[in-house]
C-alpha cells in the first residue's frame, strides 16, 4: 500500500492519496477521521489491542466502516443505492473503490504516519 499525505497552504486542507485498490483508505481518513489526533490514537490503540488478543474489532462510520479480523483490516463503503442497474464495467469500478484490504502492520504504520503528519501541521 503506497500513499502520500499533503497539506494545502492555500486552504489549510489535508489530502490523502493512496495507490490503486486502497483509494478508500484515503477517503476514510479525510471523511471519517479528519484531523483528530485523539481519534487516530484511539484507533491505533484499539487495533493493537485487538491484534494482540486476536479478537475482531470494528469502527462504524457515517459512510465507511473499518473492520479488523484475523490480522487484516478492511474498509467497506456503505452500499450505494442505484435507481437503475449499472453496466457491469461501471459497477465493478464502483466496487473497486468501495472496498480496501490490508494487513494490520501496514495499516497501523500508515495510521502512525497520518498522526505524525497532522500533528506537524496543527496550530
N, CA, C and O atoms as CSV, one atom per row, in Angstrom:
chain,resi,resn,atom,element,x,y,z
A,1,UNK,N,N,0.858,-1.174,0.000
A,1,UNK,CA,C,0.000,0.000,0.000
A,1,UNK,C,C,0.900,1.231,0.000
A,1,UNK,O,O,1.677,1.455,0.928
A,2,UNK,N,N,0.776,2.013,-1.051
A,2,UNK,CA,C,1.532,3.253,-1.153
A,2,UNK,C,C,0.595,4.428,-0.939
A,2,UNK,O,O,-0.568,4.402,-1.341
A,3,UNK,N,N,1.133,5.468,-0.292
A,3,UNK,CA,C,0.299,6.629,-0.005
A,3,UNK,C,C,1.150,7.879,0.096
A,3,UNK,O,O,2.367,7.826,0.277
A,4,UNK,N,N,0.465,9.004,-0.027
A,4,UNK,CA,C,1.111,10.299,0.118
A,4,UNK,C,C,0.131,11.247,0.787
A,4,UNK,O,O,-1.033,11.334,0.398
A,5,UNK,N,N,0.615,11.955,1.795
A,5,UNK,CA,C,-0.206,12.925,2.504
A,5,UNK,C,C,0.238,14.323,2.087
A,5,UNK,O,O,1.426,14.590,1.906
A,6,UNK,N,N,-0.746,15.206,1.941
A,6,UNK,CA,C,-0.442,16.594,1.553
A,6,UNK,C,C,-1.265,17.550,2.389
A,6,UNK,O,O,-2.387,17.258,2.802
A,7,UNK,N,N,-0.666,18.700,2.621
A,7,UNK,CA,C,-1.342,19.777,3.333
A,7,UNK,C,C,-1.332,20.994,2.429
A,7,UNK,O,O,-0.276,21.384,1.930
A,8,UNK,N,N,-2.478,21.593,2.214
A,8,UNK,CA,C,-2.586,22.760,1.347
A,8,UNK,C,C,-2.338,24.026,2.149
A,8,UNK,O,O,-3.020,24.288,3.140
A,9,UNK,N,N,-1.367,24.804,1.719
A,9,UNK,CA,C,-1.129,26.093,2.365
A,9,UNK,C,C,-2.173,27.112,1.921
A,9,UNK,O,O,-2.345,28.151,2.559
A,10,UNK,N,N,-2.866,26.812,0.829
A,10,UNK,CA,C,-3.892,27.723,0.320
A,10,UNK,C,C,-5.137,27.703,1.191
A,10,UNK,O,O,-5.593,28.750,1.649
A,11,UNK,N,N,-5.697,26.500,1.427
A,11,UNK,CA,C,-6.940,26.417,2.201
A,11,UNK,C,C,-6.790,25.679,3.533
A,11,UNK,O,O,-7.764,25.529,4.271
A,12,UNK,N,N,-5.572,25.217,3.844
A,12,UNK,CA,C,-5.343,24.519,5.105
A,12,UNK,C,C,-5.863,23.093,5.126
A,12,UNK,O,O,-5.812,22.426,6.159
A,13,UNK,N,N,-6.363,22.624,3.991
A,13,UNK,CA,C,-6.943,21.283,3.921
A,13,UNK,C,C,-5.899,20.187,3.830
A,13,UNK,O,O,-4.737,20.429,3.504
A,14,UNK,N,N,-6.338,18.993,4.124
A,14,UNK,CA,C,-5.478,17.819,4.070
A,14,UNK,C,C,-5.926,16.914,2.938
A,14,UNK,O,O,-7.114,16.838,2.623
A,15,UNK,N,N,-4.966,16.229,2.329
A,15,UNK,CA,C,-5.242,15.271,1.267
A,15,UNK,C,C,-4.511,13.977,1.604
A,15,UNK,O,O,-3.402,13.999,2.137
A,16,UNK,N,N,-5.140,12.857,1.290
A,16,UNK,CA,C,-4.514,11.552,1.489
A,16,UNK,C,C,-4.737,10.756,0.211
A,16,UNK,O,O,-5.858,10.347,-0.091
A,17,UNK,N,N,-3.677,10.544,-0.521
A,17,UNK,CA,C,-3.759,9.847,-1.802
A,17,UNK,C,C,-3.136,8.463,-1.648
A,17,UNK,O,O,-2.011,8.327,-1.167
A,18,UNK,N,N,-3.889,7.428,-2.068
A,18,UNK,CA,C,-3.452,6.043,-1.917
A,18,UNK,C,C,-3.394,5.346,-3.262
A,18,UNK,O,O,-4.058,5.745,-4.219
A,19,UNK,N,N,-2.586,4.296,-3.315
A,19,UNK,CA,C,-2.429,3.515,-4.537
A,19,UNK,C,C,-3.735,2.807,-4.902
A,19,UNK,O,O,-4.632,2.647,-4.074
A,20,UNK,N,N,-3.813,2.392,-6.161
A,20,UNK,CA,C,-4.990,1.716,-6.672
A,20,UNK,C,C,-5.321,0.506,-5.790
A,20,UNK,O,O,-4.442,-0.266,-5.406
A,21,UNK,N,N,-6.586,0.369,-5.488
A,21,UNK,CA,C,-7.038,-0.708,-4.627
A,21,UNK,C,C,-7.138,-0.295,-3.164
A,21,UNK,O,O,-7.738,-0.992,-2.345
A,22,UNK,N,N,-6.534,0.861,-2.849
A,22,UNK,CA,C,-6.570,1.355,-1.472
A,22,UNK,C,C,-7.112,2.789,-1.404
A,22,UNK,O,O,-6.970,3.455,-0.379
A,23,UNK,N,N,-7.723,3.257,-2.473
A,23,UNK,CA,C,-8.237,4.624,-2.515
A,23,UNK,C,C,-9.211,4.907,-1.375
A,23,UNK,O,O,-9.275,6.022,-0.857
A,24,UNK,N,N,-9.962,3.886,-0.996
A,24,UNK,CA,C,-10.962,4.067,0.055
A,24,UNK,C,C,-10.317,4.423,1.390
A,24,UNK,O,O,-10.947,5.079,2.220
A,25,UNK,N,N,-9.083,4.007,1.611
A,25,UNK,CA,C,-8.387,4.333,2.859
A,25,UNK,C,C,-8.210,5.848,2.952
A,25,UNK,O,O,-8.442,6.432,4.011
A,26,UNK,N,N,-7.808,6.480,1.872
A,26,UNK,CA,C,-7.654,7.929,1.857
A,26,UNK,C,C,-8.967,8.641,2.110
A,26,UNK,O,O,-9.025,9.607,2.870
A,27,UNK,N,N,-10.011,8.163,1.476
A,27,UNK,CA,C,-11.330,8.755,1.688
A,27,UNK,C,C,-11.766,8.597,3.141
A,27,UNK,O,O,-12.337,9.519,3.725
A,28,UNK,N,N,-11.497,7.433,3.722
A,28,UNK,CA,C,-11.846,7.178,5.117
A,28,UNK,C,C,-11.095,8.136,6.045
A,28,UNK,O,O,-11.686,8.706,6.963
A,29,UNK,N,N,-9.785,8.313,5.803
A,29,UNK,CA,C,-9.013,9.232,6.642
A,29,UNK,C,C,-9.602,10.636,6.622
A,29,UNK,O,O,-9.796,11.250,7.671
A,30,UNK,N,N,-9.882,11.134,5.441
A,30,UNK,CA,C,-10.363,12.510,5.305
A,30,UNK,C,C,-11.814,12.658,5.772
A,30,UNK,O,O,-12.132,13.594,6.505
A,31,UNK,N,N,-12.690,11.747,5.357
A,31,UNK,CA,C,-14.115,11.891,5.644
A,31,UNK,C,C,-14.523,11.410,7.033
A,31,UNK,O,O,-15.416,11.992,7.650
A,32,UNK,N,N,-13.890,10.373,7.525
A,32,UNK,CA,C,-14.324,9.783,8.790
A,32,UNK,C,C,-13.447,10.187,9.979
A,32,UNK,O,O,-13.957,10.380,11.082
A,33,UNK,N,N,-12.150,10.315,9.767
A,33,UNK,CA,C,-11.228,10.596,10.859
A,33,UNK,C,C,-10.818,12.060,10.881
A,33,UNK,O,O,-10.654,12.652,11.948
A,34,UNK,N,N,-10.657,12.629,9.717
A,34,UNK,CA,C,-10.230,14.018,9.533
A,34,UNK,C,C,-8.886,14.254,10.209
A,34,UNK,O,O,-7.950,13.475,10.029
A,35,UNK,N,N,-8.792,15.291,10.960
A,35,UNK,CA,C,-7.506,15.681,11.536
A,35,UNK,C,C,-7.537,15.601,13.057
A,35,UNK,O,O,-6.987,16.463,13.742
A,36,UNK,N,N,-8.170,14.581,13.570
A,36,UNK,CA,C,-8.291,14.416,15.011
A,36,UNK,C,C,-7.219,13.470,15.539
A,36,UNK,O,O,-7.350,12.252,15.408
A,37,UNK,N,N,-6.156,14.020,16.137
A,37,UNK,CA,C,-5.120,13.153,16.701
A,37,UNK,C,C,-5.684,12.182,17.746
A,37,UNK,O,O,-5.213,11.051,17.867
A,38,UNK,N,N,-6.678,12.624,18.485
A,38,UNK,CA,C,-7.284,11.762,19.513
A,38,UNK,C,C,-7.947,10.556,18.861
A,38,UNK,O,O,-7.753,9.428,19.314
A,39,UNK,N,N,-8.726,10.775,17.807
A,39,UNK,CA,C,-9.396,9.668,17.111
A,39,UNK,C,C,-8.377,8.713,16.507
A,39,UNK,O,O,-8.544,7.496,16.585
A,40,UNK,N,N,-7.326,9.256,15.906
A,40,UNK,CA,C,-6.295,8.416,15.289
A,40,UNK,C,C,-5.634,7.551,16.351
A,40,UNK,O,O,-5.460,6.348,16.153
A,41,UNK,N,N,-5.264,8.156,17.479
A,41,UNK,CA,C,-4.603,7.397,18.537
A,41,UNK,C,C,-5.536,6.336,19.128
A,41,UNK,O,O,-5.094,5.231,19.440
A,42,UNK,N,N,-6.808,6.660,19.281
A,42,UNK,CA,C,-7.773,5.684,19.795
A,42,UNK,C,C,-7.878,4.483,18.864
A,42,UNK,O,O,-7.949,3.344,19.325
A,43,UNK,N,N,-7.887,4.727,17.572
A,43,UNK,CA,C,-7.982,3.636,16.595
A,43,UNK,C,C,-6.714,2.794,16.622
A,43,UNK,O,O,-6.788,1.566,16.607
A,44,UNK,N,N,-5.559,3.434,16.662
A,44,UNK,CA,C,-4.293,2.692,16.732
A,44,UNK,C,C,-4.285,1.802,17.969
A,44,UNK,O,O,-3.956,0.619,17.879
A,45,UNK,N,N,-4.639,2.352,19.109
A,45,UNK,CA,C,-4.646,1.601,20.368
A,45,UNK,C,C,-5.625,0.435,20.301
A,45,UNK,O,O,-5.288,-0.685,20.686
A,46,UNK,N,N,-6.829,0.693,19.815
A,46,UNK,CA,C,-7.847,-0.368,19.729
A,46,UNK,C,C,-7.400,-1.486,18.790
A,46,UNK,O,O,-7.592,-2.663,19.095
A,47,UNK,N,N,-6.808,-1.128,17.654
A,47,UNK,CA,C,-6.343,-2.140,16.709
A,47,UNK,C,C,-5.194,-2.966,17.291
A,47,UNK,O,O,-5.148,-4.182,17.111
A,48,UNK,N,N,-4.280,-2.311,17.978
A,48,UNK,CA,C,-3.159,-3.035,18.579
A,48,UNK,C,C,-3.658,-4.007,19.659
A,48,UNK,O,O,-3.179,-5.137,19.756
A,49,UNK,N,N,-4.616,-3.556,20.459
A,49,UNK,CA,C,-5.177,-4.431,21.497
A,49,UNK,C,C,-5.931,-5.597,20.879
A,49,UNK,O,O,-5.804,-6.729,21.344
A,50,UNK,N,N,-6.709,-5.339,19.847
A,50,UNK,CA,C,-7.462,-6.398,19.179
A,50,UNK,C,C,-6.516,-7.409,18.531
A,50,UNK,O,O,-6.757,-8.615,18.589
A,51,UNK,N,N,-5.445,-6.916,17.917
A,51,UNK,CA,C,-4.478,-7.807,17.276
A,51,UNK,C,C,-3.768,-8.667,18.321
A,51,UNK,O,O,-3.570,-9.865,18.118
A,52,UNK,N,N,-3.389,-8.054,19.429
A,52,UNK,CA,C,-2.700,-8.799,20.488
A,52,UNK,C,C,-3.597,-9.878,21.087
A,52,UNK,O,O,-3.129,-10.970,21.408
A,53,UNK,N,N,-4.889,-9.572,21.239
A,53,UNK,CA,C,-5.838,-10.529,21.805
A,53,UNK,C,C,-6.424,-11.452,20.748
A,53,UNK,O,O,-7.187,-12.364,21.068
A,54,UNK,N,N,-6.068,-11.218,19.484
A,54,UNK,CA,C,-6.615,-11.984,18.364
A,54,UNK,C,C,-8.147,-11.968,18.379
A,54,UNK,O,O,-8.808,-12.995,18.221
A,55,UNK,N,N,-8.677,-10.762,18.575
A,55,UNK,CA,C,-10.119,-10.556,18.632
A,55,UNK,C,C,-10.548,-9.612,17.507
A,55,UNK,O,O,-9.814,-8.683,17.169
A,56,UNK,N,N,-11.710,-9.835,16.932
A,56,UNK,CA,C,-12.208,-8.892,15.917
A,56,UNK,C,C,-12.556,-7.546,16.560
A,56,UNK,O,O,-12.859,-7.468,17.751
A,57,UNK,N,N,-12.505,-6.503,15.751
A,57,UNK,CA,C,-12.846,-5.155,16.209
A,57,UNK,C,C,-13.393,-4.387,15.014
A,57,UNK,O,O,-13.012,-4.642,13.872
A,58,UNK,N,N,-14.286,-3.450,15.288
A,58,UNK,CA,C,-14.818,-2.632,14.197
A,58,UNK,C,C,-15.089,-1.218,14.680
A,58,UNK,O,O,-15.300,-0.971,15.868
A,59,UNK,N,N,-15.077,-0.307,13.733
A,59,UNK,CA,C,-15.453,1.089,13.968
A,59,UNK,C,C,-16.386,1.477,12.836
A,59,UNK,O,O,-15.984,1.575,11.677
A,60,UNK,N,N,-17.633,1.693,13.197
A,60,UNK,CA,C,-18.629,2.042,12.196
A,60,UNK,C,C,-18.588,3.542,11.949
A,60,UNK,O,O,-18.557,4.339,12.887
A,61,UNK,N,N,-18.588,3.915,10.672
A,61,UNK,CA,C,-18.533,5.324,10.310
A,61,UNK,C,C,-19.811,5.795,9.657
A,61,UNK,O,O,-20.749,5.022,9.463
A,62,UNK,N,N,-19.837,7.058,9.324
A,62,UNK,CA,C,-21.003,7.628,8.649
A,62,UNK,C,C,-21.138,7.077,7.235
A,62,UNK,O,O,-22.245,6.805,6.769
A,63,UNK,N,N,-19.990,6.913,6.548
A,63,UNK,CA,C,-20.006,6.432,5.171
A,63,UNK,C,C,-19.142,5.202,4.944
A,63,UNK,O,O,-19.352,4.461,3.983
A,64,UNK,N,N,-18.164,4.979,5.832
A,64,UNK,CA,C,-17.206,3.890,5.654
A,64,UNK,C,C,-16.983,3.194,6.989
A,64,UNK,O,O,-16.783,3.850,8.011
A,65,UNK,N,N,-17.018,1.872,6.978
A,65,UNK,CA,C,-16.784,1.089,8.189
A,65,UNK,C,C,-15.411,0.440,8.139
A,65,UNK,O,O,-14.953,0.006,7.082
A,66,UNK,N,N,-14.757,0.379,9.301
A,66,UNK,CA,C,-13.466,-0.276,9.433
A,66,UNK,C,C,-13.673,-1.564,10.228
A,66,UNK,O,O,-14.339,-1.559,11.263
A,67,UNK,N,N,-13.104,-2.659,9.744
A,67,UNK,CA,C,-13.202,-3.960,10.424
A,67,UNK,C,C,-11.812,-4.560,10.546
A,67,UNK,O,O,-11.001,-4.469,9.624
A,68,UNK,N,N,-11.545,-5.168,11.682
A,68,UNK,CA,C,-10.303,-5.912,11.866
A,68,UNK,C,C,-10.656,-7.329,12.263
A,68,UNK,O,O,-11.471,-7.551,13.158
A,69,UNK,N,N,-10.034,-8.293,11.586
A,69,UNK,CA,C,-10.213,-9.696,11.938
A,69,UNK,C,C,-9.093,-10.504,11.290
A,69,UNK,O,O,-8.718,-10.262,10.143
A,70,UNK,N,N,-8.571,-11.463,12.040
A,70,UNK,CA,C,-7.555,-12.407,11.545
A,70,UNK,C,C,-6.354,-11.708,10.915
A,70,UNK,O,O,-5.856,-12.131,9.872
A,71,UNK,N,N,-5.896,-10.639,11.555
A,71,UNK,CA,C,-4.692,-9.966,11.087
A,71,UNK,C,C,-4.874,-9.030,9.921
A,71,UNK,O,O,-3.890,-8.495,9.410
A,72,UNK,N,N,-6.108,-8.809,9.479
A,72,UNK,CA,C,-6.351,-7.937,8.326
A,72,UNK,C,C,-7.367,-6.852,8.670
A,72,UNK,O,O,-8.323,-7.063,9.417
A,73,UNK,N,N,-7.118,-5.699,8.098
A,73,UNK,CA,C,-8.025,-4.565,8.236
A,73,UNK,C,C,-8.761,-4.398,6.915
A,73,UNK,O,O,-8.149,-4.396,5.848
A,74,UNK,N,N,-10.068,-4.259,6.996
A,74,UNK,CA,C,-10.838,-3.986,5.778
A,74,UNK,C,C,-11.672,-2.729,5.997
A,74,UNK,O,O,-12.158,-2.459,7.096
A,75,UNK,N,N,-11.816,-1.985,4.934
A,75,UNK,CA,C,-12.670,-0.802,4.917
A,75,UNK,C,C,-13.740,-1.038,3.868
A,75,UNK,O,O,-13.448,-1.449,2.745
A,76,UNK,N,N,-14.978,-0.774,4.245
A,76,UNK,CA,C,-16.095,-1.009,3.349
A,76,UNK,C,C,-17.002,0.214,3.331
A,76,UNK,O,O,-17.481,0.662,4.373
A,77,UNK,N,N,-17.231,0.744,2.143
A,77,UNK,CA,C,-18.160,1.874,1.993
A,77,UNK,C,C,-19.579,1.354,2.117
A,77,UNK,O,O,-19.898,0.247,1.681
A,78,UNK,N,N,-20.416,2.170,2.715
A,78,UNK,CA,C,-21.821,1.796,2.804
A,78,UNK,C,C,-22.379,1.652,1.391
A,78,UNK,O,O,-21.953,2.348,0.469
A,79,UNK,N,N,-23.310,0.768,1.240
A,79,UNK,CA,C,-23.857,0.489,-0.091
A,79,UNK,C,C,-24.526,1.717,-0.685
A,79,UNK,O,O,-25.291,2.426,-0.032
A,80,UNK,N,N,-24.206,1.933,-1.942
A,80,UNK,CA,C,-24.866,2.997,-2.690
A,80,UNK,C,C,-26.141,2.426,-3.294
A,80,UNK,O,O,-26.153,1.306,-3.807
A,81,UNK,N,N,-27.180,3.183,-3.229
A,81,UNK,CA,C,-28.447,2.722,-3.801
A,81,UNK,C,C,-28.624,3.357,-5.172
A,81,UNK,O,O,-28.741,4.575,-5.307
A,82,UNK,N,N,-28.640,2.512,-6.165
A,82,UNK,CA,C,-28.808,2.980,-7.538
A,82,UNK,C,C,-30.261,2.771,-7.950
A,82,UNK,O,O,-30.856,1.720,-7.710
A,83,UNK,N,N,-30.807,3.804,-8.574
A,83,UNK,CA,C,-32.177,3.677,-9.055
A,83,UNK,C,C,-32.251,2.744,-10.254
A,83,UNK,O,O,-33.281,2.115,-10.496
A,84,UNK,N,N,-31.174,2.657,-10.993
A,84,UNK,CA,C,-31.155,1.765,-12.149
A,84,UNK,C,C,-29.915,0.878,-12.070
A,84,UNK,O,O,-28.919,1.230,-11.438
A,85,UNK,N,N,-29.994,-0.239,-12.702
A,85,UNK,CA,C,-28.862,-1.160,-12.712
A,85,UNK,C,C,-27.760,-0.605,-13.611
A,85,UNK,O,O,-28.023,-0.123,-14.712
A,86,UNK,N,N,-26.529,-0.682,-13.122
A,86,UNK,CA,C,-25.396,-0.162,-13.882
A,86,UNK,C,C,-24.781,-1.253,-14.744
A,86,UNK,O,O,-24.865,-2.433,-14.402
A,87,UNK,N,N,-24.157,-0.868,-15.869
A,87,UNK,CA,C,-23.430,-1.865,-16.665
A,87,UNK,C,C,-22.320,-2.482,-15.809
A,87,UNK,O,O,-21.802,-1.831,-14.901
A,88,UNK,N,N,-21.958,-3.725,-16.094
A,88,UNK,CA,C,-21.005,-4.469,-15.264
A,88,UNK,C,C,-19.673,-3.739,-15.079
A,88,UNK,O,O,-19.135,-3.713,-13.972
A,89,UNK,N,N,-19.131,-3.141,-16.157
A,89,UNK,CA,C,-17.837,-2.473,-16.031
A,89,UNK,C,C,-17.920,-1.250,-15.123
A,89,UNK,O,O,-16.964,-0.962,-14.404
A,90,UNK,N,N,-19.032,-0.526,-15.137
A,90,UNK,CA,C,-19.223,0.621,-14.246
A,90,UNK,C,C,-19.414,0.131,-12.818
A,90,UNK,O,O,-18.845,0.694,-11.882
A,91,UNK,N,N,-20.212,-0.916,-12.650
A,91,UNK,CA,C,-20.457,-1.479,-11.326
A,91,UNK,C,C,-19.155,-1.992,-10.712
A,91,UNK,O,O,-18.926,-1.788,-9.520
A,92,UNK,N,N,-18.301,-2.648,-11.491
A,92,UNK,CA,C,-17.010,-3.133,-10.995
A,92,UNK,C,C,-16.109,-1.978,-10.566
A,92,UNK,O,O,-15.367,-2.102,-9.591
A,93,UNK,N,N,-16.167,-0.852,-11.286
A,93,UNK,CA,C,-15.391,0.333,-10.921
A,93,UNK,C,C,-15.816,0.838,-9.550
A,93,UNK,O,O,-14.970,1.146,-8.710
A,94,UNK,N,N,-17.124,0.926,-9.318
A,94,UNK,CA,C,-17.615,1.383,-8.019
A,94,UNK,C,C,-17.254,0.393,-6.917
A,94,UNK,O,O,-16.906,0.806,-5.811
A,95,UNK,N,N,-17.330,-0.916,-7.202
A,95,UNK,CA,C,-16.953,-1.928,-6.219
A,95,UNK,C,C,-15.490,-1.783,-5.821
A,95,UNK,O,O,-15.162,-1.901,-4.640
A,96,UNK,N,N,-14.609,-1.529,-6.778
A,96,UNK,CA,C,-13.176,-1.407,-6.518
A,96,UNK,C,C,-12.877,-0.222,-5.604
A,96,UNK,O,O,-11.916,-0.263,-4.836
A,97,UNK,N,N,-13.676,0.816,-5.678
A,97,UNK,CA,C,-13.457,1.991,-4.843
A,97,UNK,C,C,-14.290,1.979,-3.568
A,97,UNK,O,O,-14.291,2.959,-2.822
A,98,UNK,N,N,-14.997,0.887,-3.309
A,98,UNK,CA,C,-15.815,0.826,-2.101
A,98,UNK,C,C,-15.329,-0.236,-1.128
A,98,UNK,O,O,-16.015,-0.547,-0.154
A,99,UNK,N,N,-14.137,-0.802,-1.387
A,99,UNK,CA,C,-13.593,-1.816,-0.501
A,99,UNK,C,C,-12.067,-1.768,-0.554
A,99,UNK,O,O,-11.483,-1.616,-1.626
A,100,UNK,N,N,-11.430,-1.897,0.604
A,100,UNK,CA,C,-9.967,-1.956,0.667
A,100,UNK,C,C,-9.575,-2.930,1.767
A,100,UNK,O,O,-10.261,-3.046,2.782
A,101,UNK,N,N,-8.472,-3.624,1.557
A,101,UNK,CA,C,-7.987,-4.632,2.492
A,101,UNK,C,C,-6.478,-4.505,2.625
A,101,UNK,O,O,-5.776,-4.334,1.629
A,102,UNK,N,N,-5.974,-4.588,3.859
A,102,UNK,CA,C,-4.524,-4.600,4.062
A,102,UNK,C,C,-4.204,-5.245,5.403
A,102,UNK,O,O,-5.079,-5.407,6.253
A,103,UNK,N,N,-2.954,-5.604,5.575
A,103,UNK,CA,C,-2.509,-6.219,6.819
A,103,UNK,C,C,-2.483,-5.221,7.961
A,103,UNK,O,O,-2.354,-4.016,7.749
A,104,UNK,N,N,-2.606,-5.734,9.162
A,104,UNK,CA,C,-2.666,-4.876,10.348
A,104,UNK,C,C,-1.388,-4.052,10.524
A,104,UNK,O,O,-1.460,-2.877,10.883
A,105,UNK,N,N,-0.222,-4.654,10.277
A,105,UNK,CA,C,1.041,-3.923,10.463
A,105,UNK,C,C,1.123,-2.728,9.524
A,105,UNK,O,O,1.493,-1.631,9.941
A,106,UNK,N,N,0.780,-2.938,8.256
A,106,UNK,CA,C,0.800,-1.842,7.280
A,106,UNK,C,C,-0.205,-0.755,7.653
A,106,UNK,O,O,0.080,0.436,7.527
A,107,UNK,N,N,-1.379,-1.174,8.113
A,107,UNK,CA,C,-2.416,-0.203,8.454
A,107,UNK,C,C,-1.997,0.632,9.660
A,107,UNK,O,O,-2.166,1.852,9.654
A,108,UNK,N,N,-1.456,-0.004,10.686
A,108,UNK,CA,C,-1.025,0.744,11.872
A,108,UNK,C,C,0.126,1.678,11.515
A,108,UNK,O,O,0.165,2.816,11.984
A,109,UNK,N,N,1.062,1.215,10.693
A,109,UNK,CA,C,2.167,2.075,10.254
A,109,UNK,C,C,1.638,3.303,9.512
A,109,UNK,O,O,2.119,4.416,9.725
A,110,UNK,N,N,0.648,3.097,8.641
A,110,UNK,CA,C,0.043,4.218,7.914
A,110,UNK,C,C,-0.653,5.174,8.880
A,110,UNK,O,O,-0.540,6.391,8.736
A,111,UNK,N,N,-1.371,4.630,9.865
A,111,UNK,CA,C,-2.068,5.483,10.841
A,111,UNK,C,C,-1.066,6.289,11.675
A,111,UNK,O,O,-1.319,7.452,11.988
A,112,UNK,N,N,0.048,5.691,12.030
A,112,UNK,CA,C,1.084,6.415,12.773
A,112,UNK,C,C,1.681,7.526,11.912
A,112,UNK,O,O,1.986,8.607,12.416
A,113,UNK,N,N,1.847,7.265,10.632
A,113,UNK,CA,C,2.340,8.295,9.708
A,113,UNK,C,C,1.329,9.425,9.577
A,113,UNK,O,O,1.704,10.597,9.559
A,114,UNK,N,N,0.049,9.079,9.487
A,114,UNK,CA,C,-1.014,10.100,9.403
A,114,UNK,C,C,-1.019,10.945,10.676
A,114,UNK,O,O,-1.138,12.169,10.608
A,115,UNK,N,N,-0.893,10.301,11.829
A,115,UNK,CA,C,-0.868,11.022,13.097
A,115,UNK,C,C,0.299,12.010,13.130
A,115,UNK,O,O,0.109,13.173,13.483
A,116,UNK,N,N,1.479,11.572,12.774
A,116,UNK,CA,C,2.646,12.457,12.752
A,116,UNK,C,C,2.438,13.612,11.764
A,116,UNK,O,O,2.824,14.749,12.036
A,117,UNK,N,N,1.828,13.307,10.624
A,117,UNK,CA,C,1.582,14.308,9.588
A,117,UNK,C,C,0.616,15.394,10.077
A,117,UNK,O,O,0.901,16.583,9.940
A,118,UNK,N,N,-0.515,14.991,10.641
A,118,UNK,CA,C,-1.498,16.005,11.070
A,118,UNK,C,C,-1.001,16.783,12.293
A,118,UNK,O,O,-1.329,17.958,12.455
A,119,UNK,N,N,-0.218,16.136,13.142
A,119,UNK,CA,C,0.340,16.852,14.293
A,119,UNK,C,C,1.354,17.897,13.851
A,119,UNK,O,O,1.492,18.942,14.488
A,120,UNK,N,N,2.062,17.619,12.764
A,120,UNK,CA,C,3.054,18.550,12.248
A,120,UNK,C,C,2.388,19.869,11.788
A,120,UNK,O,O,2.975,20.942,11.919
A,121,UNK,N,N,1.177,19.774,11.256
A,121,UNK,CA,C,0.519,20.952,10.698
A,121,UNK,C,C,-0.548,21.548,11.607
A,121,UNK,O,O,-1.152,22.559,11.247
A,122,UNK,N,N,-0.797,20.963,12.761
A,122,UNK,CA,C,-1.790,21.563,13.661
A,122,UNK,C,C,-1.184,22.782,14.355
A,122,UNK,O,O,0.005,22.838,14.667
A,123,UNK,N,N,-2.041,23.722,14.571
A,123,UNK,CA,C,-1.581,25.006,15.152
A,123,UNK,C,C,-1.411,24.934,16.634
A,123,UNK,O,O,-1.033,25.923,17.261
